[in-house]
Amino acid sequence: MRILILTPLLAAVSGAAVAEPLTFDAAIERTTRDAPSILAGEAGVEARRSAAIAAGRLPDPTLNVGLDNYPVSGPPAFSFTRESMMMARIGVDQPFPNPAKRSAQRTRAQADIGMAEGELAVETQNVLLETALAWIDLYYAKRRLAQLQHLDESLTGLQATVSARLASGSARPASALEPDQLRAAVNDRRSELAADVVRAKARLARFTGDSDADVAGDPPMLEVDKANLIVGIPLLPRLKTLDAAISGAEADTGLARADKRPDWRVSASYGRRDPAYGDMVSVGVSIDLPFFSKRRQDPKIAASLSGETQARLLRAAAEREILASLDGDLADHAMHMARLENARKVLVPLARRRAELDMASYAAGKLDLGAALLSSLALAEAEVDALSREADVTRDALRINYTYRPITNEGVRP
């Protein structure tokens, strides 16, 4: 039953050898080029840029067509020829919003572009981070699985030794079962690690678009420099987006204030009358009169100012949150580095030495096989755990660099 459960997972792992492997840089480049969410963000930026072309432009003129002074009572009622003032009219109206309003509209459009660009940068940052972590997870999952495979291979030689001792009568019959018991325990552990490989492959496939994505090469070696990271925090995509939101709120305040300034319109029309009376031309100018600003424009201005204050406070809160998160992530990174150092210098060497001593004691007939095998299993677990700790350190470095460094125009790699 265990074999039946394990076979699909191992088949998926072995099938990765058929796929074209991706180096870390290749995976990042492919994600940058093909990720649907990034392409959607680019389309959104282009849409805002197109919309900005029309911002602050004069409104389109209005064509007016009508029939004036058509009689409906009296002697000339319902006649097109008996009323001298009746005429067919055609005219054009052209609104002229005040310059402050048009300027605020252009500022608002530029803020919308900045927000769209910031949202795209945030999405790009998130997608690239997830791609990098998926690549790292697959890389170390395969290494952990290979490390466990070494123990399984060593059990084959040990089985021959046990069989020889059973034949000579120097070992008890139950000893023949102990390698199989350890192999069963190893199979259980292998099932877990194989599942980790499949999950990591699925995540990498999600972001690269390659359903058979595999890893090649070594992971990047990224330094973590707190001083440089803090300097670049104001340029982070999330804060740049909030800066654009502040600009947008300021533009909204400008629009609200511009409503206190009058807009005006120019109209011209031509009236066609009966030839006996002559045609007419009309020209006019209309101006808005914002006399009741205390109940109309002023409340809108106050609301816009409150929104402007809210945008600034949200930006300040976000910067504090980022600084606090950076300190927390740096603390986790230091802790993981200490744990990795402890595993490399203490835990793995001790487990290896104990396994060697126990196997020597077993060979000398001073220790039963079960205890010696448990030491070998403990060594394998210690080596797998060391790889997990190394993966944690690498993940920390990637997360910190991809989260707290701004994205450049030349590339998205930190």
GIHUDA-V878346 format. One record per pair of residues at least 12 apart in sequence whose ideal C-beta (glycine too) atoms are under 10 Angstrom apart, sorted by sequence separation. I is the first residue (numbers start at 0). GAP is how many residues later the second one is. D is the distance in Angstrom with one decimal. If there is no record, write none. Layout:
# GIHUDA-V878346
I GAP D
I GAP D
This chain:
# GIHUDA-V878346
70 12 4.5
162 12 9.7
200 12 6.4
268 12 7.3
269 12 7.9
359 12 8.9
400 12 8.9
401 12 5.8
66 13 9.1
69 13 7.5
161 13 5.5
162 13 7.2
199 13 9.6
200 13 7.5
267 13 7.4
268 13 4.7
357 13 6.2
358 13 5.3
361 13 9.2
400 13 4.1
68 14 6.3
70 14 8.7
160 14 9.9
161 14 5.8
200 14 9.2
267 14 7.0
268 14 8.0
357 14 4.4
358 14 9.1
360 14 9.5
399 14 8.9
68 15 8.8
69 15 9.5
70 15 6.7
161 15 9.4
199 15 8.8
266 15 7.6
267 15 5.0
268 15 8.4
356 15 9.3
357 15 8.6
68 16 4.1
69 16 5.5
161 16 7.5
162 16 9.6
266 16 7.2
267 16 7.7
357 16 8.1
358 16 7.4
397 16 8.7
67 17 7.6
68 17 4.6
69 17 9.3
158 17 8.3
161 17 6.2
196 17 10.0
265 17 7.9
266 17 4.8
354 17 7.8
357 17 4.0
358 17 7.2
396 17 9.9
67 18 6.9
68 18 6.6
69 18 9.7
160 18 9.2
161 18 9.9
265 18 7.5
266 18 7.7
353 18 9.9
354 18 9.4
356 18 8.0
357 18 7.8
66 19 7.4
67 19 5.4
158 19 9.7
159 19 9.8
264 19 8.4
265 19 5.6
266 19 7.2
354 19 9.3
355 19 8.6
66 20 7.7
67 20 7.9
68 20 9.5
157 20 9.1
158 20 4.9
264 20 7.0
265 20 8.3
353 20 9.9
354 20 4.3
355 20 9.6
357 20 9.5
65 21 9.3
66 21 5.8
67 21 5.3
157 21 5.5
158 21 8.2
263 21 6.2
264 21 4.7
353 21 5.2
354 21 5.1
357 21 9.6
65 22 7.8
66 22 7.1
156 22 9.9
263 22 6.5
264 22 8.0
352 22 9.7
353 22 9.6
354 22 8.8
64 23 8.2
65 23 4.9
154 23 9.9
155 23 8.6
262 23 9.1
263 23 4.5
264 23 8.7
351 23 9.5
354 23 7.1
355 23 8.8
64 24 7.1
65 24 8.0
154 24 5.1
157 24 8.7
158 24 8.8
261 24 9.7
262 24 7.6
263 24 7.1
350 24 7.6
351 24 9.9
353 24 7.3
354 24 4.2
63 25 7.2
64 25 5.3
65 25 8.2
153 25 9.8
154 25 8.6
157 25 9.9
261 25 5.0
262 25 4.9
350 25 9.3
353 25 7.4
354 25 8.8
63 26 7.0
64 26 7.9
261 26 4.4
350 26 9.8
351 26 9.8
352 26 9.2
62 27 7.5
63 27 4.4
154 27 6.3
155 27 9.2
260 27 8.7
261 27 6.5
262 27 9.3
350 27 5.4
351 27 5.5
354 27 9.2
62 28 7.6
63 28 7.0
154 28 5.4
261 28 6.4
349 28 9.7
350 28 4.3
353 28 9.6
61 29 8.8
62 29 6.0
63 29 6.3
258 29 9.0
260 29 7.5
349 29 9.4
350 29 8.6
61 30 6.9
62 30 8.2
151 30 9.2
259 30 5.3
350 30 7.9
351 30 7.8
60 31 5.2
61 31 4.3
150 31 8.2
151 31 6.5
154 31 7.5
258 31 6.7
346 31 9.9
347 31 7.7
350 31 3.9
351 31 8.3
60 32 6.4
61 32 7.7
150 32 9.0
346 32 10.0
349 32 8.0
350 32 7.7
60 33 4.6
61 33 7.9
259 33 5.4
348 33 9.2
58 34 9.7
59 34 8.7
60 34 8.1
150 34 9.9
151 34 5.3
258 34 8.2
346 34 9.9
347 34 5.0
350 34 9.4
58 35 7.9
59 35 8.8
150 35 5.9
151 35 8.1
346 35 5.3
347 35 5.9
350 35 9.5
57 36 7.4
58 36 4.7
259 36 9.1
260 36 9.5
345 36 9.9
346 36 9.4
57 37 7.3
58 37 8.5
148 37 8.9
151 37 9.8
258 37 7.7
259 37 4.8
347 37 8.4
57 38 6.8
58 38 7.1
147 38 6.3
150 38 9.1
151 38 7.5
258 38 4.7
259 38 8.1
346 38 7.4
347 38 5.3
57 39 7.5
147 39 9.6
150 39 9.6
257 39 9.1
258 39 9.8
342 39 7.2
346 39 7.2
56 40 9.6
256 40 7.8
259 40 9.6
342 40 8.9
55 41 8.7
147 41 6.0
148 41 7.7
255 41 6.8
256 41 9.7
258 41 6.8
259 41 7.9
147 42 5.6
255 42 8.9
258 42 8.2
342 42 6.4
343 42 6.2
346 42 9.3
55 43 9.1
255 43 9.1
256 43 8.9
257 43 9.9
342 43 4.1
57 44 8.0
144 44 9.5
147 44 9.6
148 44 9.6
255 44 4.4
256 44 5.7
341 44 9.5
342 44 9.0
55 45 8.4
56 45 7.7
143 45 9.3
144 45 6.7
147 45 6.2
254 45 8.7
255 45 4.4
342 45 8.9
343 45 8.5
55 46 4.0
143 46 9.6
146 46 8.9
147 46 9.7
254 46 9.5
255 46 8.5
338 46 9.3
339 46 7.1
342 46 5.2
343 46 8.5
54 47 8.3
55 47 6.5
144 47 9.5
145 47 9.3
252 47 9.3
253 47 9.8
255 47 7.5
256 47 8.1
338 47 9.4
339 47 9.7
341 47 8.4
342 47 8.3
54 48 9.8
55 48 8.2
56 48 8.5
143 48 9.4
144 48 4.4
251 48 9.1
252 48 6.7
255 48 4.4
256 48 9.6
339 48 9.4
340 48 9.0
54 49 9.4
55 49 4.5
56 49 9.2
143 49 5.2
144 49 6.2
251 49 9.7
252 49 9.7
254 49 7.5
255 49 8.3
338 49 9.6
339 49 4.3
54 50 4.7
55 50 3.9
142 50 9.7
143 50 10.0
252 50 9.2
253 50 8.4
338 50 5.1
339 50 5.6
53 51 9.1
54 51 4.9
55 51 8.6
141 51 8.8
144 51 7.9
251 51 8.8
252 51 4.0
255 51 9.7
337 51 9.6
338 51 9.9
339 51 9.4
54 52 8.6
55 52 9.0
140 52 6.4
141 52 9.8
143 52 7.4
144 52 6.1
251 52 4.7
252 52 5.8
336 52 8.9
339 52 7.4
340 52 9.5
51 53 9.5
54 53 6.9
55 53 7.5
140 53 8.5
143 53 8.7
250 53 9.2
251 53 9.4
252 53 9.7
335 53 6.5
336 53 9.9
338 53 7.5
339 53 5.3
51 54 7.5
54 54 3.5
140 54 8.9
141 54 9.1
249 54 8.7
252 54 7.8
335 54 9.0
338 54 8.5
339 54 9.7
53 55 8.2
54 55 8.1
140 55 4.1
141 55 5.8
248 55 7.0
249 55 9.7
251 55 6.3
252 55 5.5
335 55 9.3
336 55 9.0
337 55 9.8
51 56 9.1
52 56 8.5
139 56 8.7
140 56 4.4
248 56 8.8
251 56 7.5
335 56 4.3
336 56 5.5
51 57 3.8
54 57 8.7
139 57 9.8
140 57 8.7
248 57 9.3
249 57 9.6
250 57 9.6
334 57 9.0
335 57 4.8
50 58 6.4
51 58 6.5
54 58 9.9
137 58 8.6
140 58 8.0
141 58 8.4
248 58 4.9
249 58 5.8
334 58 9.8
335 58 9.3
51 59 9.8
136 59 7.3
137 59 6.6
140 59 5.1
141 59 9.5
247 59 9.0
248 59 4.1
251 59 9.5
332 59 8.8
333 59 9.9
335 59 8.4
336 59 8.1
48 60 8.9
51 60 7.2
136 60 8.9
137 60 9.5
139 60 8.5
140 60 8.7
247 60 9.3
248 60 8.4
331 60 8.4
332 60 7.0
335 60 5.6
336 60 9.5
47 61 7.4
48 61 9.7
50 61 7.2
51 61 5.9
137 61 8.9
138 61 8.3
245 61 9.9
246 61 9.8
248 61 7.5
249 61 8.4
331 61 9.9
334 61 9.1
335 61 9.5
47 62 9.1
50 62 8.6
136 62 7.7
137 62 3.7
244 62 9.5
245 62 7.1
248 62 4.2
249 62 9.6
332 62 9.3
333 62 9.0
47 63 9.5
48 63 9.3
136 63 4.0
137 63 5.9
244 63 9.8
245 63 9.9
247 63 7.6
248 63 8.1
331 63 9.7
332 63 3.9
47 64 4.8
48 64 5.8
135 64 8.5
136 64 9.3
137 64 9.6
245 64 9.7
246 64 8.8
331 64 6.0
332 64 6.9
46 65 9.5
47 65 4.5
50 65 9.9
133 65 9.2
134 65 8.2
137 65 8.0
138 65 9.8
244 65 9.4
245 65 4.5
248 65 9.9
46 66 9.7
47 66 8.8
133 66 5.9
136 66 7.0
137 66 5.6
244 66 4.9
245 66 5.8
329 66 8.6
332 66 8.7
44 67 9.8
45 67 9.8
47 67 7.9
48 67 8.3
132 67 9.0
133 67 8.4
136 67 8.1
137 67 9.9
243 67 9.5
244 67 9.3
328 67 6.8
331 67 9.1
332 67 6.4
43 68 9.9
44 68 6.8
47 68 4.4
48 68 9.4
133 68 8.5
134 68 9.1
135 68 9.8
242 68 9.1
245 68 8.7
328 68 10.0
331 68 9.2
43 69 10.0
44 69 9.7
46 69 7.6
47 69 8.2
133 69 3.8
134 69 6.0
241 69 7.1
242 69 9.8
244 69 7.4
245 69 6.1
44 70 9.6
45 70 8.8
132 70 7.9
133 70 4.1
241 70 8.9
244 70 7.5
328 70 6.5
329 70 7.0
43 71 9.6
44 71 4.5
132 71 9.4
133 71 8.5
328 71 5.3
43 72 5.0
44 72 5.5
130 72 8.4
131 72 9.9
133 72 7.6
134 72 9.1
141 72 8.6
142 72 9.9
241 72 6.1
242 72 6.6
42 73 9.7
43 73 9.2
44 73 9.7
129 73 7.1
130 73 7.1
133 73 6.3
134 73 8.8
141 73 7.1
241 73 4.0
41 74 9.4
44 74 8.5
129 74 9.4
132 74 9.7
133 74 8.4
140 74 9.5
240 74 9.3
241 74 9.1
325 74 7.4
328 74 7.4
329 74 9.4
40 75 7.5
41 75 9.6
43 75 7.2
44 75 5.6
130 75 8.8
131 75 9.3
137 75 8.0
138 75 9.8
139 75 9.6
239 75 10.0
241 75 9.3
324 75 9.8
328 75 7.8
40 76 8.6
43 76 6.9
44 76 9.8
129 76 8.2
130 76 4.2
137 76 7.6
138 76 4.8
238 76 6.6
241 76 5.7
40 77 9.9
42 77 9.5
129 77 5.9
130 77 6.7
137 77 5.1
138 77 9.2
237 77 9.5
238 77 10.0
240 77 9.1
241 77 8.5
325 77 8.1
40 78 6.2
41 78 6.3
128 78 9.9
134 78 8.6
136 78 9.6
138 78 8.9
324 78 7.9
325 78 5.4
40 79 3.5
43 79 9.6
126 79 9.7
127 79 8.4
133 79 8.7
135 79 8.7
138 79 8.2
139 79 8.3
238 79 6.2
324 79 8.3
39 80 8.8
40 80 8.4
126 80 6.1
134 80 5.8
138 80 5.8
237 80 6.2
238 80 6.1
38 81 9.9
40 81 8.7
41 81 9.8
133 81 9.5
237 81 9.2
321 81 8.5
322 81 9.4
37 82 7.2
40 82 5.0
41 82 9.3
130 82 10.0
134 82 9.9
235 82 9.1
321 82 7.2
36 83 9.3
37 83 10.0
39 83 8.2
40 83 7.1
135 83 5.7
235 83 8.8
237 83 9.3
238 83 7.3
134 84 7.5
135 84 9.2
237 84 7.1
37 85 6.2
134 85 9.6
233 85 7.6
36 86 5.4
37 86 5.4
40 86 9.5
232 86 6.8
235 86 6.7
36 87 8.6
131 87 8.9
34 88 8.5
37 88 9.8
131 88 8.3
233 88 9.9
34 89 8.0
36 89 8.4
37 89 5.9
232 89 6.0
36 90 6.0
37 90 8.8
131 90 9.6
232 90 6.9
35 91 9.5
31 92 7.3
34 92 5.0
229 92 9.8
30 93 9.0
34 93 8.6
228 93 9.9
229 93 7.5
232 93 7.6
228 94 9.9
31 95 8.3
34 95 9.7
30 96 6.0
31 96 7.0
34 96 8.0
229 96 7.4
30 97 6.2
228 97 6.4
27 99 9.8
30 99 8.6
31 99 8.8
27 100 6.0
30 100 4.4
225 100 7.5
228 100 9.7
26 101 9.5
29 101 8.4
30 101 8.9
225 101 8.6
228 101 8.6
28 102 10.0
27 103 6.2
30 103 9.5
26 104 5.7
27 104 6.7
30 104 9.6
225 104 6.0
26 105 7.7
223 105 9.0
223 106 7.0
23 107 9.3
26 107 8.1
27 107 8.1
225 107 10.0
23 108 7.2
26 108 5.0
21 109 9.8
25 109 9.5
223 109 6.0
24 110 9.9
223 110 9.2
23 111 5.5
26 111 9.5
124 111 8.3
125 111 9.2
22 112 8.8
23 112 8.2
124 112 5.5
21 113 7.3
123 113 7.6
124 113 8.3
223 113 9.4
120 114 9.9
121 114 8.8
122 114 8.6
23 115 8.3
120 115 8.6
121 115 4.4
21 116 9.5
120 116 3.4
121 116 5.6
119 117 8.2
120 117 8.4
121 117 10.0
117 118 9.5
118 118 8.2
121 118 8.8
117 119 5.6
118 119 9.5
120 119 6.8
121 119 6.2
116 120 8.6
117 120 7.5
120 120 7.5
117 121 8.4
118 121 9.9
119 121 9.3
15 122 8.4
117 122 4.7
118 122 5.9
116 123 7.7
117 123 2.8
116 124 8.1
117 124 7.7
114 125 9.2
115 125 9.0
117 125 7.8
118 125 9.1
15 126 7.9
113 126 7.3
114 126 5.8
117 126 5.4
113 127 7.7
114 127 9.0
116 127 7.5
117 127 8.4
12 128 8.9
114 128 9.3
115 128 8.4
12 129 7.4
113 129 7.3
114 129 4.3
113 130 3.1
114 130 6.0
112 131 7.9
113 131 8.5
12 132 6.9
110 132 9.3
111 132 8.0
113 132 9.7
114 132 8.5
110 133 5.3
111 133 10.0
113 133 6.4
114 133 6.5
109 134 8.6
110 134 7.4
113 134 7.9
9 135 9.1
110 135 8.3
111 135 9.4
8 136 9.9
110 136 4.0
111 136 6.7
109 137 7.2
110 137 3.6
109 138 8.9
110 138 8.2
107 139 8.5
108 139 9.5
110 139 7.9
111 139 9.0
106 140 6.9
107 140 6.1
110 140 5.5
106 141 8.3
107 141 9.6
109 141 8.1
110 141 8.9
107 142 9.1
108 142 8.3
106 143 7.3
107 143 3.7
106 144 4.0
107 144 6.8
105 145 8.4
106 145 9.4
103 146 8.8
104 146 7.8
107 146 8.0
103 147 5.2
106 147 6.4
107 147 6.8
102 148 9.1
103 148 7.9
105 148 10.0
106 148 8.8
103 149 8.2
104 149 8.8
103 150 3.5
104 150 6.9
102 151 7.1
103 151 4.4
102 152 9.6
103 152 8.6
100 153 8.1
101 153 10.0
103 153 8.0
104 153 8.8
99 154 6.8
100 154 6.3
103 154 5.5
99 155 8.7
100 155 9.8
102 155 8.0
103 155 9.9
100 156 9.1
101 156 8.3
99 157 7.1
100 157 3.7
99 158 4.1
100 158 7.3
98 159 8.6
99 159 9.3
97 160 6.0
99 160 9.0
100 160 7.2
96 161 8.0
97 161 8.9
99 161 5.6
96 162 10.0
97 162 9.3
98 162 8.4
100 162 7.3
97 163 4.3
96 164 9.2
97 164 6.6
96 165 9.8
97 165 5.6
237 165 9.4
95 166 10.0
96 166 4.9
97 166 8.0
239 166 7.9
95 167 6.6
96 167 8.7
235 167 8.2
238 167 9.1
239 167 9.5
94 168 6.5
95 168 5.2
96 168 9.7
235 168 6.9
37 169 9.8
94 169 7.8
95 169 6.6
223 169 9.8
235 169 7.9
236 169 6.9
36 170 9.3
93 170 9.7
94 170 4.8
95 170 6.9
234 170 8.7
235 170 5.6
236 170 6.1
34 171 9.3
35 171 9.9
93 171 6.6
94 171 8.4
218 171 9.4
228 171 7.1
232 171 6.7
234 171 3.9
235 171 8.7
34 172 6.2
92 172 5.8
93 172 5.1
94 172 9.8
218 172 8.9
221 172 8.2
223 172 7.6
228 172 8.1
231 172 7.2
232 172 9.2
233 172 8.7
234 172 8.8
30 173 9.3
33 173 8.9
34 173 8.4
35 173 8.6
92 173 7.4
93 173 7.5
220 173 8.6
223 173 5.6
231 173 5.6
232 173 8.6
234 173 9.5
33 174 7.3
34 174 7.8
91 174 8.7
92 174 4.5
93 174 8.6
219 174 8.3
221 174 9.5
222 174 7.6
225 174 9.1
228 174 9.2
229 174 8.4
231 174 5.3
30 175 9.7
32 175 9.7
33 175 4.9
91 175 7.0
92 175 8.3
218 175 5.4
221 175 4.4
224 175 9.6
228 175 4.6
30 176 4.9
32 176 9.3
33 176 9.2
90 176 6.1
91 176 5.8
92 176 8.8
218 176 9.6
220 176 8.1
221 176 6.4
223 176 5.4
224 176 9.4
227 176 9.4
228 176 6.6
12 177 9.8
26 177 6.8
29 177 8.4
30 177 5.6
90 177 5.8
91 177 7.5
219 177 8.3
222 177 9.9
223 177 7.2
227 177 8.2
29 178 4.8
30 178 8.2
89 178 9.9
90 178 2.6
91 178 9.5
218 178 9.2
219 178 7.6
221 178 8.1
222 178 8.2
225 178 9.2
27 179 9.5
28 179 9.5
29 179 7.0
89 179 6.5
90 179 6.7
218 179 8.2
221 179 4.9
9 180 8.0
12 180 9.1
13 180 9.8
26 180 7.9
27 180 9.1
29 180 7.2
88 180 5.3
89 180 5.6
90 180 8.6
221 180 9.0
223 180 9.3
224 180 9.9
5 181 6.6
8 181 8.7
9 181 8.9
12 181 5.5
15 181 7.7
26 181 5.6
88 181 7.0
89 181 8.3
219 181 9.0
1 182 7.3
4 182 9.7
5 182 9.1
8 182 6.6
11 182 7.7
12 182 9.6
15 182 9.5
18 182 8.9
21 182 7.7
25 182 8.7
86 182 9.8
87 182 9.1
88 182 4.6
89 182 8.0
231 182 9.3
8 183 9.5
10 183 9.5
11 183 9.5
12 183 9.8
26 183 8.7
29 183 8.7
86 183 9.2
87 183 7.1
88 183 7.5
221 183 9.7
2 184 8.0
5 184 7.0
8 184 9.1
9 184 5.6
12 184 4.9
25 184 9.9
86 184 3.9
87 184 4.6
88 184 9.7
1 185 5.7
5 185 5.1
8 185 3.9
11 185 7.3
12 185 7.0
15 185 6.5
85 185 9.4
86 185 5.6
87 185 8.1
228 185 9.6
1 186 7.4
4 186 6.7
7 186 9.1
8 186 5.8
11 186 4.9
14 186 9.2
18 186 9.5
21 186 6.6
26 186 7.3
84 186 9.5
85 186 9.9
86 186 4.2
6 187 9.8
8 187 9.5
9 187 9.1
10 187 9.8
25 187 9.8
85 187 6.9
86 187 8.3
174 187 9.8
181 187 9.4
1 188 9.7
5 188 6.7
8 188 7.6
9 188 9.6
12 188 8.2
21 188 7.1
26 188 7.7
84 188 7.7
85 188 7.6
181 188 8.6
184 188 9.1
188 188 8.6
1 189 7.3
4 189 10.0
5 189 9.5
8 189 5.7
11 189 6.9
25 189 9.7
26 189 9.6
83 189 7.3
84 189 9.9
95 189 9.4
180 189 8.1
184 189 9.4
7 190 8.6
11 190 9.3
19 190 7.4
25 190 8.0
82 190 9.4
83 190 7.0
86 190 8.4
90 190 9.4
97 190 8.8
177 190 8.4
178 190 7.7
181 190 9.8
182 190 9.6
185 190 9.7
18 191 7.0
20 191 9.7
21 191 5.7
23 191 7.7
25 191 8.7
82 191 8.6
85 191 9.1
86 191 9.8
87 191 9.6
88 191 8.4
90 191 7.1
92 191 9.0
94 191 9.2
95 191 9.7
96 191 9.7
170 191 9.9
177 191 4.9
178 191 9.9
181 191 4.5
185 191 7.2
188 191 8.0
192 191 7.6
221 191 9.7
18 192 8.2
19 192 7.5
20 192 8.2
21 192 6.7
22 192 7.7
23 192 8.8
24 192 8.3
27 192 9.3
81 192 9.1
83 192 7.8
84 192 8.0
86 192 7.3
90 192 9.3
176 192 9.7
177 192 5.0
180 192 7.9
181 192 7.9
184 192 6.4
188 192 7.7
195 192 9.8
221 192 7.2
18 193 3.2
19 193 8.1
20 193 4.4
21 193 6.2
22 193 5.2
23 193 6.5
80 193 6.1
83 193 4.7
86 193 6.4
88 193 8.0
90 193 9.3
92 193 8.7
94 193 9.9
174 193 7.6
175 193 9.3
176 193 9.5
177 193 9.6
219 193 8.6
17 194 6.6
18 194 6.2
19 194 7.3
20 194 6.1
21 194 6.3
22 194 4.2
23 194 7.9
79 194 8.4
82 194 9.4
83 194 9.5
170 194 9.2
173 194 9.5
174 194 4.9
177 194 8.9
178 194 6.9
181 194 7.3
185 194 7.4
219 194 9.6
16 195 9.7
18 195 4.6
20 195 3.3
21 195 8.7
22 195 8.7
23 195 6.0
24 195 8.0
80 195 9.0
84 195 9.3
169 195 7.3
173 195 9.1
174 195 8.0
177 195 5.7
181 195 6.0
184 195 9.9
188 195 7.8
15 196 6.8
17 196 8.5
18 196 9.9
19 196 8.7
20 196 8.0
22 196 9.7
23 196 5.5
54 196 9.9
171 196 8.5
173 196 8.8
177 196 9.5
14 197 7.0
15 197 8.0
16 197 7.2
22 197 9.7
164 197 9.9
170 197 9.2
171 197 9.1
15 198 4.1
160 198 10.0
170 198 7.4
174 198 9.9
181 198 9.7
14 199 9.1
15 199 8.4
11 200 9.7
161 200 10.0
164 200 9.3
12 201 9.8
67 201 9.2
157 201 8.7
160 201 9.0
68 202 9.2
160 202 8.3
61 203 8.9
63 203 7.7
65 203 8.6
67 203 6.6
58 204 9.7
60 204 9.8
63 204 9.7
64 204 9.4
66 204 9.9
68 204 9.1
150 204 9.9
157 204 9.3
164 204 8.8
60 205 9.3
61 205 8.6
63 205 6.4
65 205 9.3
67 205 9.3
153 205 9.7
58 206 9.4
60 206 9.6
60 207 10.0
161 207 6.6
160 208 9.0
157 211 8.2
67 212 9.1
67 214 9.7
157 214 8.8
157 215 7.8
154 218 8.2
157 218 8.3
154 221 8.3
150 222 9.7
153 222 7.1
150 225 6.3
150 226 7.0
153 226 9.1
150 228 7.8
151 228 9.0
147 229 9.8
149 229 9.9
150 229 4.1
149 230 7.4
150 230 9.3
148 231 9.6
147 232 5.9
150 232 8.8
146 233 6.9
147 233 8.8
149 233 8.4
150 233 9.4
146 234 9.8
147 235 8.5
143 236 10.0
146 236 5.2
147 236 6.1
146 237 5.5
143 239 8.6
144 239 8.9
146 239 8.9
147 239 10.0
142 240 9.9
143 240 4.9
146 240 6.3
142 241 8.9
143 241 9.0
145 241 9.5
143 242 9.6
144 242 9.9
143 243 5.0
139 244 9.8
142 244 5.4
143 244 6.8
142 245 9.8
140 246 9.2
143 246 10.0
139 247 5.7
140 247 9.6
142 247 8.7
143 247 8.3
138 248 9.9
139 248 7.1
142 248 8.5
139 249 9.9
139 250 7.0
140 250 8.4
139 251 3.8
138 252 8.0
139 252 9.2
135 254 10.0
136 254 7.2
139 254 7.6
135 255 6.3
138 255 8.5
139 255 8.8
135 256 9.8
136 257 9.9
132 258 9.8
135 258 5.4
136 258 7.8
135 259 5.7
132 261 9.4
135 261 9.6
131 262 9.5
132 262 6.0
135 262 6.4
131 263 8.6
134 263 9.0
135 263 9.8
131 265 9.9
132 265 6.4
131 266 4.8
132 266 7.1
130 267 10.0
131 267 8.3
128 269 7.1
131 269 9.0
132 269 8.7
127 270 9.6
128 270 6.5
131 270 6.1
130 271 9.4
128 272 9.1
129 272 9.2
128 273 4.2
127 274 6.0
128 274 6.5
125 276 8.8
124 277 6.4
125 277 9.0
124 278 7.2
124 279 10.0
127 279 8.4
124 280 9.0
124 281 8.9
131 281 9.3
124 282 6.0
131 282 9.7
123 283 6.1
127 284 5.5
120 285 8.1
121 285 9.1
126 285 9.1
127 285 7.9
128 285 9.8
120 286 5.1
127 286 9.0
119 287 9.4
124 287 7.6
123 288 5.7
124 289 9.4
120 291 8.8
23 374 9.4
27 374 9.7
37 374 9.2
31 379 8.2
31 380 5.6
30 381 8.9
31 381 9.1
28 382 9.1
27 383 9.0
28 383 9.2
27 384 7.2
28 384 9.1
27 385 6.3
24 388 7.7
23 389 9.7
